[in-house]
Amino acid sequence: MKNIFFSFLFLGSLFSAQAGLSTKAQLPSLNLWKTIPDGPGPKGEMIISPKGSLTNITTPKLIVHQPANPNGIAVLIISGGGYAHIESGSEGFPAAEWLKSLGITAFELQYRLPEEGWATRSVAFQDAQRALRIIRKKAVEYKINPDKIGVLGFSAGGHLAGYISSTFSTAYYQAQDDIDLISAQPNFTAMIYPVVSMLPPNNTTHSFKSLLGKDSDTQDQIRLSVEKQVNAQTPITFLAQSEDDPISPVENSILMYRALKDHAIPAELHLFQSGGHGWGLGKKGTSTGEWTELFLKWLKANGIDNSDQ
């Protein structure tokens, strides 16, 4: 297993090259919507930076990383970027390819960004909720166990993953078809160096600025703080973060862990001494790369992964 991990440790940088972007372009994708809600949104084509960062998300979709021999587990992967861009090149894409190598079907979410001309700042919540329903709808097609569908998010993507995991039953958009009758509840959640709280003193992130702007009040901040949304239906949760994170203070993960324990939700928290922020599958010279192996062990311990891998 460690050999597999080290093979993918630096894919974030490798896939930022043009060859990696070409590979991604060849993967199958699923559009989320028949009619995209709360438009008009941005114009033109999606913009991809040389390092694989995405902006100008005109058409939200799922990029499908389908293994040759699926083991029945599916994961919706959500990259970070402060809800201002999507760090696919260093987070979502390499993580999806790593999971794919293990037989896990990975769906990388290209979600709408709240400051790109949409009628509401909740568009990312709409996209994540719809994505989970689509994955469950297509469980038979992709050989997925509908009771083994999880969500994994990095940074702002960790906020989105955690938030939709507790508010999955909230109606973020008007139903369009029979897909919207399907449960959007994940069976497990992983939050990697996540943004969690929108309350002081943790309200200095770019995610806060993107979702709430300058004129938010305390009630808005509570409403969008993930730790305040945890409830008895929140799925089992895995957390990993560096103690020296300069972007999202480590207190975010600690607050989330305490909220989960207060509601008797099985949870596991791993704090690394160093590593900073944005390390994807792991940062060289730190122990952050251990999170992948810990996550796989956690899936086994909770009955999600019953294989012998």
Secondary structure as GFF3:
##gff-version 3
##sequence-region A 1 309
A	DSSP	alpha_helix	2	8	.	.	.	ID=ss1
A	DSSP	alpha_helix	11	14	.	.	.	ID=ss2
A	DSSP	alpha_helix	18	25	.	.	.	ID=ss3
A	DSSP	beta_strand	29	31	.	.	.	ID=ss4
A	DSSP	beta_strand	47	48	.	.	.	ID=ss5
A	DSSP	beta_strand	53	55	.	.	.	ID=ss6
A	DSSP	beta_strand	61	65	.	.	.	ID=ss7
A	DSSP	beta_strand	74	78	.	.	.	ID=ss8
A	DSSP	beta_strand	86	87	.	.	.	ID=ss9
A	DSSP	pi_helix	88	92	.	.	.	ID=ss10
A	DSSP	alpha_helix	93	101	.	.	.	ID=ss11
A	DSSP	beta_strand	105	110	.	.	.	ID=ss12
A	DSSP	alpha_helix	123	137	.	.	.	ID=ss13
A	DSSP	beta_strand	149	154	.	.	.	ID=ss14
A	DSSP	alpha_helix	156	166	.	.	.	ID=ss15
A	DSSP	three_ten_helix	178	181	.	.	.	ID=ss16
A	DSSP	beta_strand	188	192	.	.	.	ID=ss17
A	DSSP	alpha_helix	206	212	.	.	.	ID=ss18
A	DSSP	alpha_helix	218	223	.	.	.	ID=ss19
A	DSSP	three_ten_helix	226	228	.	.	.	ID=ss20
A	DSSP	beta_strand	236	242	.	.	.	ID=ss21
A	DSSP	alpha_helix	251	262	.	.	.	ID=ss22
A	DSSP	beta_strand	267	272	.	.	.	ID=ss23
A	DSSP	three_ten_helix	288	290	.	.	.	ID=ss24
A	DSSP	alpha_helix	291	301	.	.	.	ID=ss25
###
